């Protein structure tokens, strides 16, 4: 916090990474965290045994793959992956920027 005022987060600044995969926290809400993910390549298959994970697409398109199929999200679309569900994410096209919301102490298990 800056003095008595909360900090303003600028998503464009936070998503300035252009290559690979960058996922870092930008805000905390009680026992949860908001992360910004900038992707130019897929993330590995994984699941979270102790937390749901919600994705909100800001820029580009995001494919979320599941064992039973995949869903594609565009800007302004949101999807929640329930805890324990194996999934992976990848940009559709050159790049996607997404916000993720999850338990701050979320465990990630590579699967």
C-alpha positions, 0 to 999 in steps of 0.5 A: 500500500502506498500511504493510506491508499491501495496500490493500482495494478496495471495489467499491460505493465504486468503482462509485458513478457513476450516469450515463453511462460510467465505467471506471477502474483499481482494481488492477494485477496484474503487466502487467495491470490490473483496471478497474471499469466503471459503465455507463448507456449503450453504449460504442462499437464497438472492438477491442484489437489487443494484448490479450484483454479479460475481463468479469465482471459484478458488478451488472445485466446486460451485453450484449456485441455482436459482428459475428456476434451478441450475448451477455448476461451476468448477475452472476457471469458471465464472458466473454473477448473475444479480441484483435482481435475487434470488439465493443461493450458496453451495459447491459441495463436502467438500469445495469451494473457490470463488472470488466474484466481486460486488459493494462495497455498495452492499445490500444483502436481505435475501429471 
